[in-house]
Amino acid sequence: MPIEEARIIDSNRRQELKTQLDECLREAPKSITLEIGCGHGHFLVAYAAAHPQEYCIGVDIIEDRLVRAERKLRRAELTNVSFVRADAMMLLETLPKAVRLNCIFVLFPDPWPKRKHHKNRLICPDFLNILAKKADFGAKLHFRTDHDPYFQKAREVVAEHSDWELADATWPFECETVFQERAESHQSWIAQNVVKP
Ligand SMILES: C[S@@+](CC[C@H](N)C(=O)[O-])C[C@H]1O[C@@H](n2cnc3c(N)ncnc32)[C@H](O)[C@@H]1O
């Protein structure tokens, strides 16, 4: 695709996303909960039902999974959740300035096991930079995976990042995701944002 055409498509997509976010966050509290790679929405729908005072956004790039997530949301008659189809980085870049992240979940992200694909992993310094810029001081990032090498590497990356500190905190809410159900075991870490406003 010619570069100019790709640029226009990207800019249109960002504008659409901005409109969608402005709309769903109009009456939301200033600090929200975000699940990145929410898949079929099992976790976030249950989490939002148990935390009616919070506003939750689930983001994923796969349309079919979000259709199922939306179905669950309608069945549960919740008004404090929105599902958005977008790349996580684009969502963070498009989030209205006044909106902060207080609680972030990354559950069973794609592990990209081959070395040549490690660059595709979500947890990397650039991603942690932008996440910290959008997060409240003390906001918690919850990470869970069944892939031990990714668990170790992501933990190392977050421990070395100046904006985040590994926290000795309890996992706040349990609800099996689709990938958790398939996994034999899993490991989790929680980090908190240490960037002062
Ligand atoms: C392995 S699945 C896990 C889904 C769900 N969290 C679970 O535990 O069942 C990873 C999910 O992350 C989504 N994903 C991958 N890269 C993403 C990105 N850059 N932005 C948003 N979602 C992404 C995929 O589409 C997929 O639904």
The ligand as a Gaussian input file, in Angstrom:
#p B3LYP/6-31G(d) Opt

LIG

0 1
 C       -3.476000     -15.369000      23.944000
 S       -4.837000     -14.316000      23.763000
 C       -5.417000     -14.104000      25.439000
 C       -6.821000     -13.576000      25.497000
 C       -7.390000     -13.425000      26.923000
 N       -6.637000     -12.443000      27.659000
 C       -7.395000     -14.751000      27.651000
 O       -6.604000     -14.894000      28.599000
 O       -8.190000     -15.610000      27.271000
 C       -4.036000     -12.754000      23.494000
 C       -5.007000     -11.677000      23.037000
 O       -4.293000     -10.462000      22.869000
 C       -4.776000      -9.814000      21.701000
 N       -3.724000      -8.905000      21.230000
 C       -2.522000      -9.235000      20.726000
 N       -1.807000      -8.156000      20.418000
 C       -2.587000      -7.082000      20.748000
 C       -2.419000      -5.677000      20.647000
 N       -1.305000      -5.147000      20.138000
 N       -3.410000      -4.869000      21.072000
 C       -4.567000      -5.395000      21.565000
 N       -4.781000      -6.732000      21.689000
 C       -3.817000      -7.554000      21.280000
 C       -5.065000     -10.960000      20.755000
 O       -5.946000     -10.595000      19.735000
 C       -5.652000     -12.009000      21.701000
 O       -7.062000     -11.916000      21.819000

